[in-house]
Amino acid sequence: MWIQYALLSSFLWAIVHILDEYCVDKIFSKPWLGVITSSSISVGIFLLIPFLNMTVVIPNWNILGICFMTGAIIQLSQLFYFRALDNSDSGTVAAYWNITPVLLPIVSYWLFGYLITGNNYLGIILLIIASIGLCAIDKFSSRWDTLYLMSIAAGLQTIAILLEKYIFDRADFFGAFLAINIGIIFSGLAGLASTEVRIVLVRDLPKIKQALPIFIAIELINWVALYTGQIAVKLGDPALVSAIGASTPAYAFGLSLLMAMFSQQFDPHPDRISQRDRRKLPMKWGFVGLMMVGVWLIGASANS
């Protein structure tokens, strides 16, 4: 069951990446404003939790502290992610997230002795090759600054996933999930203590208000992506869950293709667009097929 949650989470993250890139390019004067807006809207979402009428079991104080720390680490990784989006497109940044499934098996074995099978490793390799290949076809840019920023983000994400597994093995899932999100929210809002941050936020506020529906949509999707991804971590092996996350660029490709097909209906020169992109489609679908094989290798061996 964990693999379905992981795949759904990857799909939702693809949507978030595309929308985040739009916000960084068109709305924010500074990319890190994404952290502030995300945390601010999350406060409103958090206030709606009581209406779900779900039982919340608060973790004990030791686990609660780890939850808050995990949330802060996730938010810090998001800061580097938004800075990377300022340098590259969402597809490239999504591909660099795949440093995480490379690190996780190594760190998992070193810290906890977790072992995965040869088929798992092969599936991880196929997913990473395919995701990078999808980006390389169009606009992959191996800028060192993007690689540097996303290496830090992926390293922090690796730590966060392992902490999540530790937490969920010892606490009620929903209560721990909410506690982690509290850590995400408060660490994001901590940036408002800076005068520079407040000045930039006030300057961009008119544009942010105009795009408020987009920000709300992003954050709602973000919460569901976090929820499904963390359920997958609870139920499955963190390294394999992270590997499934390498399918995000394939989802991003599919969504971008759908948007391009939709926009062609309003383009005065649709043939020009289709001729330019048609040659790349067989290779792109080949990479998507490679990802499907990678997911199958991971899922089949995990369920055997």
N, C-alpha and C positions, 0 to 999 in steps of 0.2 A: 504493500500500500504506500510505502514511503516514496516510491519512485514516481507515483502519480502526483503527489504533493510537490515533489522537487521539480517535475516538468511544468506544473502549473505556475510555480514560483518563478521559474525561468522565463516563461511567457510574459508574466506580469512585469518582471524586471526589464524585459525588452521594451515594453510600452513606456515604462518610466524613463529608460535611457533616452528614447526618442524625444519625449516631452521635456526632459531635463536639458537636452541639447538645444531645443528651441528656446527655452527660458534663458539659458546662458548666452545664446547668440543674439536674441531679440529683446530681452527685457532687462536683465541684470547688467549694471555697469561693472560689477565685480562678481566673479563666479561664486565666491563663498557666501553670497547672499542667499544661495539656495539652502544652506544650512539653517539660516535664520528663519526664512519663510516656512521651511518644512517643519521646524520645531514649533513655530507660532500656530500654524494650522493644526498641528497634532494636538495642541492643548484643547482646541475645540472638539476634535474627534474624541479625545480622552474623556471629555465631559459627557459624551453620549453613552459611555460604557454602561452606566446603571440601567439604561433603558433596554439593554440586551437581556436583562433578567437572568444573568448567569452567575453561578456560585464562584466566588473568588476566594481562594485559600492563600493567604499571605505567607510567603516563605519565612523561615526563621531568620534571625538577624544576620547570621553568617552568610547564608545564601543570598539574602536580600542585598547585602553589600556587594557581593560578586555580581548580582544582577545589574546594579547601578553602574559598576565598573565596566561590565560588558557593554551596556548601552553607550557609555562614554567612548569606548574603543570603537564601536560601530560608527558613532557620529564623527569621530576623528578620521576614520577611513573615508567617510563621505566628504569631508573637507578636502582631502587630497584628490578624491574623485572629481569634485566640482572644479578644482584647479586644473586637473587634466583635461576636462571637457572644454576649458577655455583655450587649450592648445590644439586639440584634435577633435575629430567627429565622434559621434556616439558609437559607431561600429568599431572604430579603432580602440576606443576606451573599453568597450565591452570585451574585445579580444584580450586586452591586457589583464582584465579580471581573471583570466584563465591561468595566471601565475598561481592563484590560490589552490586549484586542484593539484598543481605540481608540488607545492609546499606541504599540503595537508598530510599525504601519506607518510612523508619523511618525519614531520613533527609528531604525528600521531603514534608512529612506531617508537620514536625516541622517547616520548613522554609516557605513553600508556601501553606500549607493546602491541598496538593494533596492527594486524596483518591483513592485507587484501591479496586476492589471487592474481595469477598471471593474466587471466582474461580481464580482470578489472583494470590492470595496468594498461593492457592493450586498448581497452575501451577509452580510458582517459587520454591516451596518446592520440587516438583517432579523433576524439572530440576537440582536442586542442589544435591539431593540424587543420581540421576542417574549419574551425572558427577563425583561425588566423588567415586561412586561405580565402574565406569569404570576404574578409576585409581587404586582402591584398589585391583582389581582382579589380576593385574600384578605386579606393582612396586610402589604402593603408599607408600610414606614415610612421616610420620608425624613429621619430624624434626622440632624442635622448631625454629631454625634459619630461615628456609624457611617460616614457618608460620608467624614469626615476620616480615620478609621482605615483604611478600606478603600482610600482613594486612596493612602495611603502603602504599604499592602500590595501593591496593584496595580503601583505604580511600582517597588517592589523586585522583584516578579515579572517585570516587563518586563526589567529589567537581568539577572536570573538566566537568563531564556530566551535572551537574546542571547549571554550568556557560555557557555551550554550549546552553542549552535550553533558558537561559536568553538572550544570544546574538542573537540567530536565531529568536527569537520572535521580535527583534527590529532592525534587519539589513538584508540586502540582503545576501542570503545564500553563494553564491560563493565568494563574497568579504570577508565575515567573515571567511569562510573556509581557504582562502589563508592567511589571517592575523593570524589565529591560527597557521598555519603551519610555518609562519615566526617566531612566538614565539618559536615553537618547534625547529626550525633550530638554531636560535641564542643562545638559552639556552643550546643546545647541544654543539655547537662550543665554548661556554664560557669555557669549560673544558680545551681547548688548552692553556689557560693562565697559567696553572700549568706546571712547569718544569717537574715534574714526569710524567704527562700525555704525554707530548711531547716525553720524552725519551722512554716510553713504546711503543708509536705509531711508532716511528722510528724503534725500534727493531722488531716490528711485521710487518712492511711495506712490506717486500718481500712476506710473506704469504698472506697478504691482497691483494696485486697486483695480485697474482696468482688466487685468488678466486673472483676477481672483478665482473665477470658475475653473481655470486651467490648474491653478495651484491646489485647489480643493480636490479636483479629480486626481492629480498626481499623488496627493497624500493619501487619499482613500485607496488607490491602487497599491501604493507603497505599503500601507498597513496590511493589506491582504497578502501581498508578496512576502512580507516579513512573517506573517502568521503561518502561511503554508510552508515557507522555507524552514521555519523553526520546528514545525511539526515533523517535517522530513528528517531534520537533525535528531529529534527525539526518538523517532522510530527506526532510523537507519544508521549506517556508518557515516560519520562526518566526511570522510574522504570521498566516498561514493556520492553523497549528496552534493558536495562541491563539484564533483566531476560532471554530474548532470547539469549543473549550472553553466557548464561550458557550452550548452546548446542555446544560450541566450542570443548570440549573433545570428543563428539560423532563424529564430523567431523574428529578430529585427529585420533580417533580409526579407522574410515573407511579408511582414507588415509594410516595409518600404516599397516592395513590389506592388502590393495592393493599392497603396497610396498613389504610386506612379501611374498605375492603370486607371485609377479614378480621375487623376488630374489630366490624363490624356483626353478625356471626354471634353475638356474645356480648352485644350491646346490647339492653336490654329495650324500647327505642323505636327500632327501625331506620328506621321510616317518617319520623320526625322528622328524622333525619340526612339521609336521601336527599332529602327535600323541600328542605332547606336548601341542599344542594350541587348538586342536579340542574340548577338554573337556570344555574349557572356552567359546567357541563361543555362545552356547545357552544363558548363563547368560549375555554375552556382548550384544547380540542382544536384550535381554530382557530389559537391561538398555537403549538401543537406543530407543526401543518402548516406554519406560516410558518417555523419553525425548519428543517423538512425541506427547504423550498425554499432557505433560506439555505445549508444544508450542500451541497445539490445544486449551487448556483451556484459555491461555492468548489471543490468536488471536480471538477466538469465542466471548469472553466477551468484548474484546476491540472493535469489529466491530458491537456489538449488540446495 
